[in-house]
Each structure stands twice: as structure tokens, then as C-alpha cells.
Amino acid sequence: MKYTREVKTALLAIVAIVLLIFGYSFLKGKNLLDSSKTFYAVYPEVEGLSPSSTVTSNGLKVGTVTDIDFLNQDGDLLGTFTVDTDFEFSPNSVARVYGGGIIGGKSLAIIPTYEPGNVARSGDTLPSEMEEGLLELVNERLTPLQEKVEQAIVSADSLLTSINAVL
């Protein structure tokens, strides 16, 4: 059977549009044919967590963060993330935001609790936690050192002022 040029052009255009839609969604980190579960968590602040950040459990990537948006007028943030369907945990599992590395970037970790017969379903809201990042830990350790250096500088300044008065 012979197809006319118009039919061939129409088929090519349709295939190109479908590939454009799939390619665009793939670049955004979404798969249109994926059947993963969607979960939510509420945070007072997310400290650099962004859409398309990884969702891990015990260090293994199990999903991605899809959206972060304001929940209410108080400034609480609603984090939306997807998890692969074969990973099961209870609705009492904790969604913890933890620090990436020196450069920054946060990720979300699911700290699973396993309860027989109680499996989280798509659309559930998980309890949330925030973990201190690397910069907060460094600042915590350096604050006492900074105070000691400031005291030493004040002592050296007063010593030099006394020496200057004697001379």
C-alpha cells in the first residue's frame, strides 16, 4: 500500500510531537510511563532542597522530589516526592531532609519503619525532620575557637598598648 506525502508528513509530525513531549518531561525528571507512588511531607524550611533532588532510603536512591510549595500563610512548605512502587514502608516512616556536601544541595531520606499490614499508600503525608547540614556543624565547632581568638587579640592589643605607654 502506498502512502501519499501528506500522510507521511502527518505521521512524521505526530511522532516528532510525541518525542518532544516525552523528551521535555524526561529533562524535567519525570517519566510519563512511570507508576510510582506520590507522598507528601510538611517542613518549616527546606534549606536548599529542590525539585529533582534525590530521595534515598539506606543510601539507595528510591525516588525524586517533584515539587516544593507553600502550604499555608504561616510559611510551612509542602514537599511532594515520588517513590518507586516496589519500595514499601509504613506511613509512620520519617521523611528527613539531610545535607549533601560542601557545595550544598540537600536530599531527602526516608527513614523506614516496617509494620506488618500497614503499608504507606500514594497520597499519604509522612512525618518530617530536618538534619543539620555540614555548614551548621562546622559553625558549631568553630564558634568556641573564634571566641578564644577574639580574647587573644584583645589581650595582645592591651599588651601592645601597655608596652607603647612604657616606651
RAHU-V455158 format. One record per run of one state. SS is the DSSP state (~ for helix, > for strand, _ for the rest). FROM is the first residue (numbers start at 1). TO is the last residue. If there is no record, write none. Layout:
ss & from & to
SS & FROM & TO
SS & FROM & TO
This chain:
ss & from & to
_ & 1 & 4
~ & 5 & 27
_ & 28 & 36
> & 37 & 43
_ & 44 & 53
> & 54 & 57
_ & 58 & 59
> & 60 & 70
_ & 71 & 76
> & 77 & 83
_ & 84 & 93
> & 94 & 99
_ & 100 & 105
> & 106 & 111
_ & 112 & 114
> & 115 & 115
_ & 116 & 117
> & 118 & 118
_ & 119 & 124
> & 125 & 130
_ & 131 & 133
~ & 134 & 166
_ & 167 & 167
